[in-house]
């Protein structure tokens, strides 16, 4: 138990670019927080900001697919054009011990599906969540646990077991339509 906590883990990571990386069938050895992609900062300096993830794939991993988790500042992290599929917990989670130190995070143009809990969960002050396909998750499509969703719109929340969302209103252009995925990358 303990480490590693993820397939790809950035402790105190700031201003990094992770692009075109696949984490497949990962079984981290953490006692608590397992994930495929993990950005974390819990001891000084507790910073995890400005990280960008483009075109990543998390497929069939133990824990959370993409996870930002800190007790300091974790702002302006981005997830774009990625696939988070078949995690044993949530697909995407953004969390801060103090949600006021967690602003400007973005998740857009992603496919998030078949995860054992919610497709996405936000526990930060703001998150922009747009143009995502969130389908076939065992919990909600998106769970707004704290803070506020800065923008949530143009998402397809199809066939999530607990419903499309909790703690957040529907975006004006959200849909509940079968995305007819040929395969998870398309």
Beta strands, then each sheet from edge to edge (+ up, - down):
strand 1: 6-11
strand 2: 17-19
strand 3: 22-24
strand 4: 35-41
strand 5: 52-54
strand 6: 57-59
strand 7: 64-70
strand 8: 78-80
strand 9: 83-85
strand 10: 92-96
strand 11: 105-108
strand 12: 111-113
strand 13: 120-123
strand 14: 126-130
strand 15: 133-135
strand 16: 140-144
strand 17: 148-153
strand 18: 156-158
strand 19: 163-166
sheet 1: 1+ 4+ 7+ 10+ 13+ 16+ 19+
sheet 2: 2+ 5+ 8+ 11+ 14+ 17+
sheet 3: 3+ 6+ 9+ 12+ 15+ 18+
end
